[in-house]
Amino acid sequence: MTSATTYAHLTGTYTIDAAHSRIGFVARHAMVTKVRGSFNEFEGSFTLDGENPANSSASVTIQTKSVDTRNADRDGHLRNNDFLSVDQFPTITFTSTGIKQTGEDTFDVTGDLTVKDVTKSVTIPFEFGGSAKDPFGNDRVGFEGSTTINRSDYGVTFNAALETGGVLVSDKITLEFEISAIKNA
């Protein structure tokens, strides 16, 4: 295993570049297929301590109204009180509580995920995708990760029984993070 000092040059505070990042989700639909979606409006930042990754931190705020599954009717249903209740709960937030290096380029980011005013601890395994200086002279880093949550834990409980057994929407939802961030000057 490579020591954390490999990342010393990355130490600093970064702002997530939403135009080059994706926060998405996957749910099983009708027990036979997957529906993918994303949130198009979010912001966040993180501080990396390359010498001691445990001292790093991250936070993200997602605008729930920006949910997008490429289907206007479904998006409208997800925004209403059956699911996200976007008027009452306009944001989903994640704030890290601990970061642990688990491999040469892998990290577990544990934190508080708040959906509909319900906060639960989740751990998201992330893989470091690399760093580069972009054409505009910015120091850029990339991370990808995903985790599975039960939406019912957050009060998102709407469902419909299927004639053949099972339910319309899975309780388990996979959250996906593809993050590109720019180091603050």
PyRosetta script that sets phi, psi and omega in degrees:
from pyrosetta import init, pose_from_sequence

init()
pose = pose_from_sequence("MTSATTYAHLTGTYTIDAAHSRIGFVARHAMVTKVRGSFNEFEGSFTLDGENPANSSASVTIQTKSVDTRNADRDGHLRNNDFLSVDQFPTITFTSTGIKQTGEDTFDVTGDLTVKDVTKSVTIPFEFGGSAKDPFGNDRVGFEGSTTINRSDYGVTFNAALETGGVLVSDKITLEFEISAIKNA")
pose.set_psi(1, 137.6)
pose.set_omega(1, 178.1)
pose.set_phi(2, -78.7)
pose.set_psi(2, 141.7)
pose.set_omega(2, -179.8)
pose.set_phi(3, -72.3)
pose.set_psi(3, 160.5)
pose.set_omega(3, -179.3)
pose.set_phi(4, -61.0)
pose.set_psi(4, -23.3)
pose.set_omega(4, -177.6)
pose.set_phi(5, -61.9)
pose.set_psi(5, -16.3)
pose.set_omega(5, 174.6)
pose.set_phi(6, -56.0)
pose.set_psi(6, -28.7)
pose.set_omega(6, -174.9)
pose.set_phi(7, -98.6)
pose.set_psi(7, 8.6)
pose.set_omega(7, -175.9)
pose.set_phi(8, -55.0)
pose.set_psi(8, -38.9)
pose.set_omega(8, -177.9)
pose.set_phi(9, -68.3)
pose.set_psi(9, -12.9)
pose.set_omega(9, -179.8)
pose.set_phi(10, -90.0)
pose.set_psi(10, -7.9)
pose.set_omega(10, -176.8)
pose.set_phi(11, -53.6)
pose.set_psi(11, 131.2)
pose.set_omega(11, 179.2)
pose.set_phi(12, 153.2)
pose.set_psi(12, -177.1)
pose.set_omega(12, 179.2)
pose.set_phi(13, -107.0)
pose.set_psi(13, 136.6)
pose.set_omega(13, -175.3)
pose.set_phi(14, -124.0)
pose.set_psi(14, 147.8)
pose.set_omega(14, 173.7)
pose.set_phi(15, -110.9)
pose.set_psi(15, 130.5)
pose.set_omega(15, 179.6)
pose.set_phi(16, -65.4)
pose.set_psi(16, 131.7)
pose.set_omega(16, 177.3)
pose.set_phi(17, -92.3)
pose.set_psi(17, 93.8)
pose.set_omega(17, -173.7)
pose.set_phi(18, -60.4)
pose.set_psi(18, -29.3)
pose.set_omega(18, -179.5)
pose.set_phi(19, -67.9)
pose.set_psi(19, -20.6)
pose.set_omega(19, -179.4)
pose.set_phi(20, -120.4)
pose.set_psi(20, 20.6)
pose.set_omega(20, -179.9)
pose.set_phi(21, -128.9)
pose.set_psi(21, 164.3)
pose.set_omega(21, 178.1)
pose.set_phi(22, -141.9)
pose.set_psi(22, 133.9)
pose.set_omega(22, 169.2)
pose.set_phi(23, -118.5)
pose.set_psi(23, 112.6)
pose.set_omega(23, -173.2)
pose.set_phi(24, -128.4)
pose.set_psi(24, -179.9)
pose.set_omega(24, 178.8)
pose.set_phi(25, -150.6)
pose.set_psi(25, 156.8)
pose.set_omega(25, 177.2)
pose.set_phi(26, -133.4)
pose.set_psi(26, 131.8)
pose.set_omega(26, 176.0)
pose.set_phi(27, -130.2)
pose.set_psi(27, 145.5)
pose.set_omega(27, 173.2)
pose.set_phi(28, -78.2)
pose.set_psi(28, 138.6)
pose.set_omega(28, -177.8)
pose.set_phi(29, -121.3)
pose.set_psi(29, 128.6)
pose.set_omega(29, 177.3)
pose.set_phi(30, 56.4)
pose.set_psi(30, 23.1)
pose.set_omega(30, 176.0)
pose.set_phi(31, 67.2)
pose.set_psi(31, 5.1)
pose.set_omega(31, -173.8)
pose.set_phi(32, -123.7)
pose.set_psi(32, -17.2)
pose.set_omega(32, -175.9)
pose.set_phi(33, -148.7)
pose.set_psi(33, 174.4)
pose.set_omega(33, 178.0)
pose.set_phi(34, -111.9)
pose.set_psi(34, 141.8)
pose.set_omega(34, 172.1)
pose.set_phi(35, -112.1)
pose.set_psi(35, 129.6)
pose.set_omega(35, 179.3)
pose.set_phi(36, -108.6)
pose.set_psi(36, 146.4)
pose.set_omega(36, 176.8)
pose.set_phi(37, -150.5)
pose.set_psi(37, 178.3)
pose.set_omega(37, 177.6)
pose.set_phi(38, -152.0)
pose.set_psi(38, 169.0)
pose.set_omega(38, 172.3)
pose.set_phi(39, -108.7)
pose.set_psi(39, 123.0)
pose.set_omega(39, -173.0)
pose.set_phi(40, -87.9)
pose.set_psi(40, -14.4)
pose.set_omega(40, -179.4)
pose.set_phi(41, -123.3)
pose.set_psi(41, 117.4)
pose.set_omega(41, 177.1)
pose.set_phi(42, -159.0)
pose.set_psi(42, 162.8)
pose.set_omega(42, 175.9)
pose.set_phi(43, -147.1)
pose.set_psi(43, 155.0)
pose.set_omega(43, 178.9)
pose.set_phi(44, -176.1)
pose.set_psi(44, 171.5)
pose.set_omega(44, 178.3)
pose.set_phi(45, -152.2)
pose.set_psi(45, 163.9)
pose.set_omega(45, 174.8)
pose.set_phi(46, -151.0)
pose.set_psi(46, 154.7)
pose.set_omega(46, 177.0)
pose.set_phi(47, -114.6)
pose.set_psi(47, 125.3)
pose.set_omega(47, 178.8)
pose.set_phi(48, -103.6)
pose.set_psi(48, 133.4)
pose.set_omega(48, 170.7)
pose.set_phi(49, -114.1)
pose.set_psi(49, 98.5)
pose.set_omega(49, -174.6)
pose.set_phi(50, -67.0)
pose.set_psi(50, -26.0)
pose.set_omega(50, 178.5)
pose.set_phi(51, -77.7)
pose.set_psi(51, -35.5)
pose.set_omega(51, -177.3)
pose.set_phi(52, -140.8)
pose.set_psi(52, 86.2)
pose.set_omega(52, -176.0)
pose.set_phi(53, -53.2)
pose.set_psi(53, -26.4)
pose.set_omega(53, -179.9)
pose.set_phi(54, -63.1)
pose.set_psi(54, -20.4)
pose.set_omega(54, 178.3)
pose.set_phi(55, -87.8)
pose.set_psi(55, 2.1)
pose.set_omega(55, 179.3)
pose.set_phi(56, -78.3)
pose.set_psi(56, 163.4)
pose.set_omega(56, 179.2)
pose.set_phi(57, -153.5)
pose.set_psi(57, 161.6)
pose.set_omega(57, -178.8)
pose.set_phi(58, -152.1)
pose.set_psi(58, 150.9)
pose.set_omega(58, 172.5)
pose.set_phi(59, -150.0)
pose.set_psi(59, 145.7)
pose.set_omega(59, -178.7)
pose.set_phi(60, -140.5)
pose.set_psi(60, 140.7)
pose.set_omega(60, 173.0)
pose.set_phi(61, -124.3)
pose.set_psi(61, 125.4)
pose.set_omega(61, -178.1)
pose.set_phi(62, -110.7)
pose.set_psi(62, 134.6)
pose.set_omega(62, 174.6)
pose.set_phi(63, -85.2)
pose.set_psi(63, 113.1)
pose.set_omega(63, -174.3)
pose.set_phi(64, -63.0)
pose.set_psi(64, -31.1)
pose.set_omega(64, -178.9)
pose.set_phi(65, -64.4)
pose.set_psi(65, -14.9)
pose.set_omega(65, -176.6)
pose.set_phi(66, -87.3)
pose.set_psi(66, 10.2)
pose.set_omega(66, 179.7)
pose.set_phi(67, -59.1)
pose.set_psi(67, 136.7)
pose.set_omega(67, -174.1)
pose.set_phi(68, -144.3)
pose.set_psi(68, 114.4)
pose.set_omega(68, 176.4)
pose.set_phi(69, -115.8)
pose.set_psi(69, 14.0)
pose.set_omega(69, -179.3)
pose.set_phi(70, 66.4)
pose.set_psi(70, 24.1)
pose.set_omega(70, 176.7)
pose.set_phi(71, -146.1)
pose.set_psi(71, 112.3)
pose.set_omega(71, -172.6)
pose.set_phi(72, -60.5)
pose.set_psi(72, -41.9)
pose.set_omega(72, -179.6)
pose.set_phi(73, -64.3)
pose.set_psi(73, -44.9)
pose.set_omega(73, 179.9)
pose.set_phi(74, -65.0)
pose.set_psi(74, -42.1)
pose.set_omega(74, 179.1)
pose.set_phi(75, -61.3)
pose.set_psi(75, -41.0)
pose.set_omega(75, 177.1)
pose.set_phi(76, -61.4)
pose.set_psi(76, -40.8)
pose.set_omega(76, 178.6)
pose.set_phi(77, -66.0)
pose.set_psi(77, -41.8)
pose.set_omega(77, 179.0)
pose.set_phi(78, -63.7)
pose.set_psi(78, -30.3)
pose.set_omega(78, -179.5)
pose.set_phi(79, -78.2)
pose.set_psi(79, -21.6)
pose.set_omega(79, -174.3)
pose.set_phi(80, -82.1)
pose.set_psi(80, -174.3)
pose.set_omega(80, -173.0)
pose.set_phi(81, -69.1)
pose.set_psi(81, -13.2)
pose.set_omega(81, 175.4)
pose.set_phi(82, -66.6)
pose.set_psi(82, -29.4)
pose.set_omega(82, -175.1)
pose.set_phi(83, -124.5)
pose.set_psi(83, -90.9)
pose.set_omega(83, -168.8)
pose.set_phi(84, -89.7)
pose.set_psi(84, -15.7)
pose.set_omega(84, 179.5)
pose.set_phi(85, 46.8)
pose.set_psi(85, 58.4)
pose.set_omega(85, -169.9)
pose.set_phi(86, -62.7)
pose.set_psi(86, -27.9)
pose.set_omega(86, 178.5)
pose.set_phi(87, -68.5)
pose.set_psi(87, -39.5)
pose.set_omega(87, -179.5)
pose.set_phi(88, -83.2)
pose.set_psi(88, -33.2)
pose.set_omega(88, -176.4)
pose.set_phi(89, -128.5)
pose.set_psi(89, 81.2)
pose.set_omega(89, -172.6)
pose.set_phi(90, -72.9)
pose.set_psi(90, -13.1)
pose.set_omega(90, -178.0)
pose.set_phi(91, -134.1)
pose.set_psi(91, 154.8)
pose.set_omega(91, 166.0)
pose.set_phi(92, -115.5)
pose.set_psi(92, 134.5)
pose.set_omega(92, -178.8)
pose.set_phi(93, -125.9)
pose.set_psi(93, 153.1)
pose.set_omega(93, 172.2)
pose.set_phi(94, -136.0)
pose.set_psi(94, 128.4)
pose.set_omega(94, 176.9)
pose.set_phi(95, -130.5)
pose.set_psi(95, 122.8)
pose.set_omega(95, -176.8)
pose.set_phi(96, -67.6)
pose.set_psi(96, 148.0)
pose.set_omega(96, 174.3)
pose.set_phi(97, -120.7)
pose.set_psi(97, -11.4)
pose.set_omega(97, 178.7)
pose.set_phi(98, -172.4)
pose.set_psi(98, 143.9)
pose.set_omega(98, 178.5)
pose.set_phi(99, -132.8)
pose.set_psi(99, 131.3)
pose.set_omega(99, -176.4)
pose.set_phi(100, -131.8)
pose.set_psi(100, 129.5)
pose.set_omega(100, 175.0)
pose.set_phi(101, -77.0)
pose.set_psi(101, 127.5)
pose.set_omega(101, -175.5)
pose.set_phi(102, -112.1)
pose.set_psi(102, -10.0)
pose.set_omega(102, -179.6)
pose.set_phi(103, -166.6)
pose.set_psi(103, -173.3)
pose.set_omega(103, -177.0)
pose.set_phi(104, -56.5)
pose.set_psi(104, -42.7)
pose.set_omega(104, -178.6)
pose.set_phi(105, -133.3)
pose.set_psi(105, 28.5)
pose.set_omega(105, -179.9)
pose.set_phi(106, -125.3)
pose.set_psi(106, 146.4)
pose.set_omega(106, -176.1)
pose.set_phi(107, -142.7)
pose.set_psi(107, 141.2)
pose.set_omega(107, 170.6)
pose.set_phi(108, -98.5)
pose.set_psi(108, 121.4)
pose.set_omega(108, 177.3)
pose.set_phi(109, -106.8)
pose.set_psi(109, 113.1)
pose.set_omega(109, 178.7)
pose.set_phi(110, -103.0)
pose.set_psi(110, 141.3)
pose.set_omega(110, -179.7)
pose.set_phi(111, -169.3)
pose.set_psi(111, -180.0)
pose.set_omega(111, -179.1)
pose.set_phi(112, -94.2)
pose.set_psi(112, 115.9)
pose.set_omega(112, 174.8)
pose.set_phi(113, -99.9)
pose.set_psi(113, 123.5)
pose.set_omega(113, -179.6)
pose.set_phi(114, -115.6)
pose.set_psi(114, 119.6)
pose.set_omega(114, 176.7)
pose.set_phi(115, -129.4)
pose.set_psi(115, 126.1)
pose.set_omega(115, 179.1)
pose.set_phi(116, 53.5)
pose.set_psi(116, 44.1)
pose.set_omega(116, 178.7)
pose.set_phi(117, 62.2)
pose.set_psi(117, 16.5)
pose.set_omega(117, 173.4)
pose.set_phi(118, -108.3)
pose.set_psi(118, 126.1)
pose.set_omega(118, -178.0)
pose.set_phi(119, -113.0)
pose.set_psi(119, 127.7)
pose.set_omega(119, 177.6)
pose.set_phi(120, -134.0)
pose.set_psi(120, 150.1)
pose.set_omega(120, 175.8)
pose.set_phi(121, -81.3)
pose.set_psi(121, 133.5)
pose.set_omega(121, 175.9)
pose.set_phi(122, -133.6)
pose.set_psi(122, 151.8)
pose.set_omega(122, 174.8)
pose.set_phi(123, -116.8)
pose.set_psi(123, 128.6)
pose.set_omega(123, -179.0)
pose.set_phi(124, -115.3)
pose.set_psi(124, 113.8)
pose.set_omega(124, 173.8)
pose.set_phi(125, -73.2)
pose.set_psi(125, 127.5)
pose.set_omega(125, 179.1)
pose.set_phi(126, -118.0)
pose.set_psi(126, 148.0)
pose.set_omega(126, 172.8)
pose.set_phi(127, -115.6)
pose.set_psi(127, 132.8)
pose.set_omega(127, 177.1)
pose.set_phi(128, -74.0)
pose.set_psi(128, 122.8)
pose.set_omega(128, -176.7)
pose.set_phi(129, -91.1)
pose.set_psi(129, -15.0)
pose.set_omega(129, 179.0)
pose.set_phi(130, 131.2)
pose.set_psi(130, 176.6)
pose.set_omega(130, 177.8)
pose.set_phi(131, -137.1)
pose.set_psi(131, 152.9)
pose.set_omega(131, -179.4)
pose.set_phi(132, -160.1)
pose.set_psi(132, 159.4)
pose.set_omega(132, 170.2)
pose.set_phi(133, -95.3)
pose.set_psi(133, 121.4)
pose.set_omega(133, -177.2)
pose.set_phi(134, -79.8)
pose.set_psi(134, 173.7)
pose.set_omega(134, -176.3)
pose.set_phi(135, -61.3)
pose.set_psi(135, -14.2)
pose.set_omega(135, -179.1)
pose.set_phi(136, -99.0)
pose.set_psi(136, 6.7)
pose.set_omega(136, 178.2)
pose.set_phi(137, 85.9)
pose.set_psi(137, 6.8)
pose.set_omega(137, 179.4)
pose.set_phi(138, -82.4)
pose.set_psi(138, 141.0)
pose.set_omega(138, 169.9)
pose.set_phi(139, -82.1)
pose.set_psi(139, 121.4)
pose.set_omega(139, -173.4)
pose.set_phi(140, -121.8)
pose.set_psi(140, 141.8)
pose.set_omega(140, 174.6)
pose.set_phi(141, -128.3)
pose.set_psi(141, 157.3)
pose.set_omega(141, 178.7)
pose.set_phi(142, -132.2)
pose.set_psi(142, 142.0)
pose.set_omega(142, 176.1)
pose.set_phi(143, -139.8)
pose.set_psi(143, 145.1)
pose.set_omega(143, 174.3)
pose.set_phi(144, -131.1)
pose.set_psi(144, 141.7)
pose.set_omega(144, 178.1)
pose.set_phi(145, -160.5)
pose.set_psi(145, 165.4)
pose.set_omega(145, 175.1)
pose.set_phi(146, -155.6)
pose.set_psi(146, 156.5)
pose.set_omega(146, 176.5)
pose.set_phi(147, -152.3)
pose.set_psi(147, 161.2)
pose.set_omega(147, 179.7)
pose.set_phi(148, -112.8)
pose.set_psi(148, 133.0)
pose.set_omega(148, 176.5)
pose.set_phi(149, -123.1)
pose.set_psi(149, 163.3)
pose.set_omega(149, 170.1)
pose.set_phi(150, -98.0)
pose.set_psi(150, 117.1)
pose.set_omega(150, -176.1)
pose.set_phi(151, -63.8)
pose.set_psi(151, -29.0)
pose.set_omega(151, 179.8)
pose.set_phi(152, -64.8)
pose.set_psi(152, -25.5)
pose.set_omega(152, 176.7)
pose.set_phi(153, -61.9)
pose.set_psi(153, -21.8)
pose.set_omega(153, -177.1)
pose.set_phi(154, -107.5)
pose.set_psi(154, 15.9)
pose.set_omega(154, 178.2)
pose.set_phi(155, 77.2)
pose.set_psi(155, 16.2)
pose.set_omega(155, 176.9)
pose.set_phi(156, -101.5)
pose.set_psi(156, 87.0)
pose.set_omega(156, -166.0)
pose.set_phi(157, -113.7)
pose.set_psi(157, -5.1)
pose.set_omega(157, -178.0)
pose.set_phi(158, -53.5)
pose.set_psi(158, 139.6)
pose.set_omega(158, 172.0)
pose.set_phi(159, -160.2)
pose.set_psi(159, 171.7)
pose.set_omega(159, 175.8)
pose.set_phi(160, -140.9)
pose.set_psi(160, 135.6)
pose.set_omega(160, 178.9)
pose.set_phi(161, -74.8)
pose.set_psi(161, 144.6)
pose.set_omega(161, 177.2)
pose.set_phi(162, -96.1)
pose.set_psi(162, 146.8)
pose.set_omega(162, 178.9)
pose.set_phi(163, -56.1)
pose.set_psi(163, -33.3)
pose.set_omega(163, -176.5)
pose.set_phi(164, -89.8)
pose.set_psi(164, 5.9)
pose.set_omega(164, -175.0)
pose.set_phi(165, 97.1)
pose.set_psi(165, 159.2)
pose.set_omega(165, -177.6)
pose.set_phi(166, 84.7)
pose.set_psi(166, -170.0)
pose.set_omega(166, -175.1)
pose.set_phi(167, -132.0)
pose.set_psi(167, 164.1)
pose.set_omega(167, -177.1)
pose.set_phi(168, -69.3)
pose.set_psi(168, -42.9)
pose.set_omega(168, -175.7)
pose.set_phi(169, -126.9)
pose.set_psi(169, 130.6)
pose.set_omega(169, 179.9)
pose.set_phi(170, -63.6)
pose.set_psi(170, 150.3)
pose.set_omega(170, 173.6)
pose.set_phi(171, -75.5)
pose.set_psi(171, -34.2)
pose.set_omega(171, -179.8)
pose.set_phi(172, -80.2)
pose.set_psi(172, 128.8)
pose.set_omega(172, 179.2)
pose.set_phi(173, -124.0)
pose.set_psi(173, 130.3)
pose.set_omega(173, 175.3)
pose.set_phi(174, -93.1)
pose.set_psi(174, 126.0)
pose.set_omega(174, 175.7)
pose.set_phi(175, -97.6)
pose.set_psi(175, 134.7)
pose.set_omega(175, -176.0)
pose.set_phi(176, -123.0)
pose.set_psi(176, 135.1)
pose.set_omega(176, -178.8)
pose.set_phi(177, -128.1)
pose.set_psi(177, 119.7)
pose.set_omega(177, 173.8)
pose.set_phi(178, -121.5)
pose.set_psi(178, 103.0)
pose.set_omega(178, -167.7)
pose.set_phi(179, -113.8)
pose.set_psi(179, 126.3)
pose.set_omega(179, 169.5)
pose.set_phi(180, -116.8)
pose.set_psi(180, 129.7)
pose.set_omega(180, -176.7)
pose.set_phi(181, -137.0)
pose.set_psi(181, 152.4)
pose.set_omega(181, -178.0)
pose.set_phi(182, -111.0)
pose.set_psi(182, 133.7)
pose.set_omega(182, 179.5)
pose.set_phi(183, -69.4)
pose.set_psi(183, 131.7)
pose.set_omega(183, 178.2)
pose.set_phi(184, -70.7)
pose.set_psi(184, 143.5)
pose.set_omega(184, -178.9)
pose.set_phi(185, -69.2)
pose.dump_pdb("model.pdb")
